[in-house]
Structures are given as structure tokens and as C-alpha cells.
Amino acid sequence: MSENASESIQTRRPDGTHRVVITGVGAVTPAGVGVGALWEALMGRECCIAPIERFDTNEYEVHIAGEVRDFDGVEHGLTKKEARRFERFVQYAIVAADEALAQSGLEVTDENRDRIAVVFGTGIGGIDELQKSFATLEEKGPKRVNPLFIPTMIGNIAAGNLAIRYGMRGECLNVVTACATGAHCIGTALRDIRHGYIDAALVGGTEESVSPICIAGFTNLSALTRAEDPKEASLPFDGRRGGFVAGEGAGALVIESLESALARGAEPIAEITGFGSTGDAYHMTAPDPEATAITAAMAAALAEGGFTPADLGHLNAHGTGTPANDATESKALANLMGGAEAAAELPVTSIKGTTGHMLGAAGAVEAIVCALSVARDAVPPTAGFAVAAEDCPVAVVTEAVTDYPQKVALSTSLGFGGHNAALAFSPYKG
């Protein structure tokens, strides 16, 4: 882009705040390492769920998950010491972040490091280290507990290690809102860039949820499906759905003010045009069936970009495959669109049929997919969907949609505790 062309681009919104764009994305998912592997799996309607290999599930009622298989951090840029010391959720975050930064071309220097933030979260943190250290305490006594136990397992250490790795000295945060964590991390940094507190941020979410204690806990909560066939287990909006499938991995994005991106000659992937965040104030684990608060979050995300529901191209839904979530999101969409009839015409997709539910990483990975959808004029299908549910009267995408330009798309995330987030993405236009 020529200097004159870049100077003619409007970098501010009508209210004077900064436009914010995505310049790099990275992912570690059950589809493999890299955004390319994820997108290919999604567009091919692949199921990346399989029997759990990480531990023996003979005594468990649930035997499948969306594991990140054959992952070796050393093969993807970590030192042997880092691979030994860092928990899996930190390793996933680093590998995803390395990919995002490489694509963005963002170089951290003495001149800009204080203006680059890390806002990177996890819903659970180092649950494997927690479980292992409790066992050590019980079996061998307090003196045998790993002295690095706490800094290894605490949730904020992914963000901390990312900041250390790249030398980013802006704010360093771990926003934790359960399954909405990744989306809220993006939204938090988005607002800071909008209002000029920082120029750029490394954002996202990570999770290592395929562990014995997590599978046991979610199973006893009746949150996980008991299905044995991986291809018929994670079924968002399907009449056969019976719970979610645990997944793991990380999603990372580099976001920055458009002014910052243009100044260094970066090519924006998409623009983040809006963010809405609300709380249900309803129940510890169940969403509000009236969907009032999530509807408000979706409406706010659209309005921030100057859009109306009529402009919406598709919804990348939270779509967990649990009866309550999917029915609530369907209700929210009907509320937003002005009725069930209008809602039934809008394409709706969920990536969880392919990946399972990546918990604290889900919102970030889904944001990446939604951004790529508007950038590539495409909508990936929902793997596993076959039987329309009566309580989910939405137009679930079953075949890959291409040549489909959109003004704006929404990605929604809902978390235990009633946390709601909605992010709006639009194709970048100078």
C-alpha cells in the first residue's frame, strides 16, 4: 500500500476512537497445530474427537474428547527446558502466539514494547499440575511438593510467560470468565486499543481440560455427553444432543489499532467492529432461558459497529451441544432478529462438532474462525449435525458455504456464572 493511500484511510471511528484490526492468528486445536489445519478440518466437516489416549478411562463413564494429539512443544519452537517446566496450557499458548506474531509481522522493540499488551486467559489453568501436586502431598508429604507448583499451575502464568517471551510490557492480564474467557480477553484489549491506552495486544485463550479430574467433574455434573461414537457425540443444535465433549488447545490473535497496522505496512485480516459483554445474574451453571442478557450482548456488539440485525451475515454460535445452551442461543437469536421466522433464515454454525468444547480457549478459537469467515466470504459447516431440534429453530449450516460476502458476523460465548460475550467481525475495508 502506498503512503498516500494509507494516509487517505480513515483510522478513527465516527466517535473518534480507534478502529481495531486483526493482523495475525494462531491456533493449537484437536485438528492439529496451526490455523490452516483448523480451517481445513472445519470446511471439510471433519470430526477431530476420538477416544481419550492421555489416561486410562476404564473407570470413567466418558471415554472420548477433543485431545491435541502427538503434541511436542520442542518441535514447535519451545526449548527442552520450557517443555519440561511449562504446563500444557502454557505450551499451547506459546505455539499459537508464535504463529500469530509471525503472521502479523509485529516486532517488539524498545520503542513500542510499553504500548503492547498481553491479555490471555484460561478457564481452568494448570489442572494437571494441581492434581499431581495434591497426590504428591498426600503420598510423600509437604517437603516433596514441587517448589514451582504454584507459578506452574496458576491461570495467569500463560499471559505472564507470553509477555516474558516477547518482551511486551503493556498491561498483562488473565481475564477469567469460564467458557467465555477467550472472547472476554479479546474484548478487554479491544476496548483498551479503542481508547488509546495501548496500540496493540496479543490476545486469546488456552486450556488443558482433557485431564482425569476435569473429565470426572464435568461427567458428575452431567455436562458431558455419554456418547461412545465420536462422530455422534458433539452435536450442537441437534435433536440428539446430550452434552458437550471436552476439548483443549489455544487460540491467539494479534490485534492493533488500524493506525498502528498501517504505519508498519501490515495487512489486516479483518476488523473487530464491536463487543458486547453482559451477565445473566441467573444461575451458577445454567444460562437464563429467556436469553435476555446474551441478546443484549449481541445487540451491543452490532450497534458498536453501526450495524443492525438486518446486516448480520451469520452467527458463529457458542453451540456447546448441551440442551440448555443451544436452546438459549436459539432464543437469543430470535430475540435479536425480531422473531423465530427471521432467525431461521440466518446461517448458524458451531465449530464444536469438529473440536469439542475448548472451554477457556473456545472464544478465541471461534473468534479466529469468525474473522476468517468474513475475510474469506465463507462459513464452515457444523460437523455432526443431522437432526433438527424442536427447541432450536435455527438454520444450522451443514455444508461449507463459499462466495458469501458479509457485512458483519457475530461470535458468541457463554460461561458458567452467567458470563456472556459477543464479538462482531467485518471484512477489512480501508
N, C-alpha and C positions, 0 to 999 in steps of 0.2 A: 504493500500500500504506500502510495506517495505521501510525502509530508503534507502537501496541500490537501490531499484527500482526507487524511486523518484530521487535519485542522478543521475541516468542514463538518465533521461528525459531531452531533450533539451528545456530549458525555454526561449531561445532567438531566434529571427528570424534571417535569413541569414544576415540582415543588422545590427545586433547587438541590435535591440530594443526588448522590452519585448513582449512575447506572452500574450494575454489578454483573459481571460475566464469568463464565467458566472457561478456563484456559487449559485445564488438564484433568484427566480422570484416571483412576487406577482401581483395580479390584482383585481380591482373592476370594473365590467362591467355590461351592461344590462343583462348578463347571470347570474349575482349574484356575491357574494363575493368569491374570490379565483380563482386561475388558473385552478383548477380541474373543476369547474363549466363552465368556459370559454371553455376549451378544449373539454369537453363532448358535449356542445352545438354546437361547430364548427364541430366536427366529425359526429354529428348526423344531421347536416344540419338544425339546428333549427333556427327559426326567433324569436329574442327577442325584436322586435319592436312592439309597441302597442299604443293605444290611450293615449294621454297625460293626466296624473292624477294630476300633480303638480299645474296646474292653469286652469282656465276656458278658453277654446279655441273657444267659440261660435262666437266671432267676428273675428276669425283668419281664414285664408284660408288653413292653415296647422294644422292638428289635431293629428298627430302621431309623435313618437320619440322613441329613444332607451334610456329610463329612467333607472336609477338604482332604482329599486322599493323596498319598505319596508326596506330601509337602516336606521339602528340605530347605530351610531358610538359607543355608550356606549356598545352595545352588542359585539363590535369587538375591545375592548381594550382602547377606549378613556374614560377619566373621564367625569362626567356630566358637569363640568366647561368647558372643551375643546369642548364638543359637543355644548354647548351654544355659545361659543366665536368664534370658527373656522367656516369659510365658508365651504360649501360642498366640494369645490375643495381641500381644505387642509385636510379635514377628509378623503376623498377618498385616497389622497396621503399617509397619515399615515397608514391606514389599509393595503394598498398594500405594503408599505415599511415594515411593521411589518412582513408580510408573507414572503417577500423576504429575510429579515435578518434572520428569524427563519430557513428557509431552508438552507441558506448559512452557518449558524453557526458562522458568523463573530462576534467576541466580540470586542467592542471598549474599549481600555484601555488607561491609561496614557502614555504608551509606543508607541502606534500606532495611537492615535487619530489625530495627526497633519499630518498624511500621508493618511487619509481617507477623501475624498471629497464628497460633495453633489452637483450634477448637475441635477436639477429637475425643469422642466418648465411647463408653462401653456400658452395657446394661448390667453385667454381672462381674466383670473383671477376671482376675486370675483364680477361677474356681478350682482348677486342678491343684494349684499350689496350696490353696486353702484346705482342700480335702486331705492332701498329702501331709501337710504340717500338723493337722489335728491328729492324724493317725500316728505320726512320729511322737507327738506329745503324749498320747495315751500309751504307746507301746514302749518308748525308750526314755521318756522323761523330758523335763523342760530344757535341760542343757544340750539336748541333741536337736532342738528345733533350729532350722536354718536361720542364721542371723540376718539374712536378706529376705526372710519370709514376707515381712510387711511391704517393703518397697518393691517386691516382686509381684505381689498379688493385688495391690490397691488399684482401683479403676483409673485414677488419674495418671498412672505411670506410662500409659501408652502416649498420651499427649506430651508428658514430660520428656520421654525418650525421643520423640519426634523432634521436639524443639532443640534438644541437645544435639541430635544427629545433624540437623541442618543449620543450627545457629540462629534460629528465629527467636527474637527477644521481645516481640509484642506480647500481648496477653496470652496465657497458656491455660486453657480451660478444658474440663471434662464435664459436659452437661449431661446429666443422667436423668432420663425420663423413660426408663424401661425400653419397650419396643419402639418408642418414638425418638430415642436418643440421637440416632444419626441425623434425622431431619431437624431436630432442635439445635444440634451443633451447627448445621448449615445456616439455619435461620438466625442464630445468635451472631455469627460472624457477618452474615449479610447485613444486618442492621448496623453493626459497627462500621462496616465499609460505607454503607449508605450515608452515614452521618459524619464521616471523615475521621473517626478515631484511629483507623488503620487503613492501609492501602490494599492489602492482600492477606489471604489466610489459607492455611492448609486445614481442611475440614473433613469430617467423616465419622465413621463408627466402626467398631471391631468387636468380635465376640468369639469365645471358645466354648460354646454351650454344649457340645457333644461330649459330656462327661458323666460318670456314674451318678453323682449326686443330683445333677440337673435333670437327667432323664428320670430318675426316681421321683424327684419332687414334682415335676410337671405331670408325670403319669398319675401320681396320687392326687393331684389337683384336678384330674380328669380333663386336662387341657390338650393332651396328645392323642392322636388317633391310634387305635389298636390295629389298624390295617396291616397286613403282612405283605401285600403286594406293593412294592414301591411306586409303581405306576398308577395305583389307585388309592394312594394314601393322602397326598396333599391335593385337596380338591376345592379350591376357592370357588364360592358361589354355586357349587354343585349340590344337587339334592341328596347325594350320598355322603356328604362331608361329615366327619365325626371328630374333628380336632386338627391341630396343626402338627407338622413334622419339624423337629428341631433341626436347624441349620447353623452354619458357622462361617466365618470369614471376615472380610473387611471391605469397605468402600472408601476411597479417598478422592477429594476434589481440590483443585486449586481454584479459588475464586478471588477476583480482584475488581477494583474499580475499572470501568472502561477506560478512563483516562490513563491509569497505570498500564493496562494491557496495550493500548495504542502507543504509548510512549516508548515501549520496548519492542514494538513490532510483533506482538503476539497475535495469533489468530483465535478469536473467541469461538468456542464450540456452540454455546447457547447463552442466552441471557436469563438470569433469575429475576423474574418480574414481580414476584410477590411472595409473601409469607404470612400465614395466619397461625396463631397459637392460642388455644383455649383449654380450659379444664372442665370436665364433666361435673365435678362435685357430686358424684352419684354413688360409686361402689369401688371397692378395692381392686377387683379383678374384672367385673362385668362393665361393658360400655352402656351408656344411657340409651335404652331402646328408642327413645324419642329423637335421638341424634341431634339435639339442639346445638350442643357446643361444637361438634365436629362440622356441622353445617356452617356455623358461624366462622370457623377457621377457614373453610373452603371459600366462602364468600369474601372474606377479608383478603385472602391471597389473590383472588381475581381482581378485586377492587383496587388493590395497591398498584397493579399494573395498568389500571384504566380499562379493564375488561369487564364484561358481563357474562353471566352463564351462557348466553347465546353464542359467545365467542369460543367456548370450550371445545377442544378437538377430541380429547379423550381423557379418561381418568386412569392413572396407574394406582390402583387401589391397594390399601394395606392387605386386604384379601387373604386372611390367615387360613381359611378353611375351617374355622370354628363356627358353629351355628350362630352364636350371638354376634360376633364381629361382622360377618358377612351380611346378616340381616340389617344390622345397624348402618353399615355403609350404604346399603341399598336404600334405606330410608333417608339417609343424609343426601344422597344424590337426588332422590325425588324431591326432597325439601328445596335443594339448591335450584333445580331445574324448573320448579313450579308445578310438579305433579309427576306421577308414575309414568304417564304416557310419554312425556318429553324425556324423562330419564331413560326410558327403554330404547331410545334412539341413539344414545351416546355410547361409543365404544368404551368398554371397561376391560382392563387386563390386570392380572396379578402375576408377578414373577415367581411366587412361592410354589406354584405347581412344578417348577423346574428346580428351584434351590432349596425348598423348605423355608422355614421362618428363621432368618438370621438374627433375630432379636435386636440387640443394640446396633448391629451393623445394617439391619434391613432398610431403614430410612435413607441411609447414604447410598447403598447399592441401588435402591429403587429410584432415587433422585438421579443417579447416573443414567439409568435406563430411560427415564422420562426425558432427560435432557437430550440424549441421543435420538430419541423418538422424534422430537420436534426438529432436531438438526437434520435428520435423515429422511423426514417425511414418511415415517414408518411406525407401526405399532406391533409389538410382538404379541403372539397369542398366549393364552393361558393353558399350559400343559395340564393334562388330566381331566379337563372339563368335558362333560358329556351329557349330563342330565340337569336340566334347568330346575332350580329350586323354586318352589312356590313363594317362599318368603324373600327371594332375591330376584325381583323382576327387572334385571339389568341385561344389557346387550354384551355378554361376555365374548371377547374376541377369541375365536377358535382356529383361525388360520392367519398367518402373517399378513399384515396389511402394508402395502407399499404404495408409492406415488400418492401420498396422503398429506398434503400441506396443512399445517395447523397454525393458527394464531397463538394459541396458548394451550398448555396441558397442565393437569394437576397431579401431584403425587401426595397421597395421604398416609399418615402414620398415627396409630393409636397405641398407647401404652398403659399397662397396669397402673392403677391410681387415677385413671381418667385423664391422662395427658393426650392432647390432640395437636397435631401439626399438619399443615398443608403448605406445600411449596408449588409455586407457579413458574413454569418454564416456557420461554418463547424462542423461536429461531432468532439468531443474532442478525440484526439489520443495522447497518451503520447509520 
